[in-house]
Amino acid sequence: MLPIRQQKLACTDQLKIHEFLQSAKTGFLGLSDGALPYVIPLNFVWMNDAIYFHGASEGRKVKIIQENASACFTVSEDQGTITNPVPAKTDTAYMSVMIFGEAKIVNDLDEAVQVMQKMLDKYVPGYYEELLSKSHVDKYRSSLGSRTAVYKIKAKDMTAKENPIQLEKLFYKGKTVQNDISN
């Protein structure tokens, strides 16, 4: 694995990384479709040192994974713009994690139900009064007739970077360079 070029931005705090992956909402699945890159945004959950996502059991993503399971899953969240009187030093506060591994379909129904329940708990907490049933996950079909498939990328390698928030330097509407110069 190539090291992070800007080592001062590397995040090695495993608790911080895990908490970020548990709370972040959107990740980007990167696959290789022959000579073409293919990247799609997805909802996901982080569980057991793996990224889980779901989707149709057929389509381009499935075909690519069947031909080349190597994957990179990237999660990044912008936490605001950091101002500086020197334009070239204006920056972004962020956290990002890249997970490398192989995308595999989850064939174990119990694991798939656990993942789908965790997704519901993450994206619509408290909305459903009852837990997701095995039969719902097993028998559900989309309006196009395809089954829902759950996929897993076990982290073989992971890198994380962050540029922490500097509250006093965060941009807000109406802020001008004069605010930073006078501080």
Buried (B, 14 or more C-beta within 10 A) or exposed (E): EEEBEEEEBEBEEEEBBEEBBEEBEEBBBBBBEEEEEEEEEBBBBBBEEBBBBBBBBBEEBBEBBEEEBBBBBBBBBEBBBBBEEEEEEEBEBBBBBBBBBEBBBBEEEEBBBBBBBBBBBBEEEEEEEEEBEEEEBEEEEEEEEBEBBBBBBEBEEBBBBBBEBEEEBBBEEEEEEEBBEEE
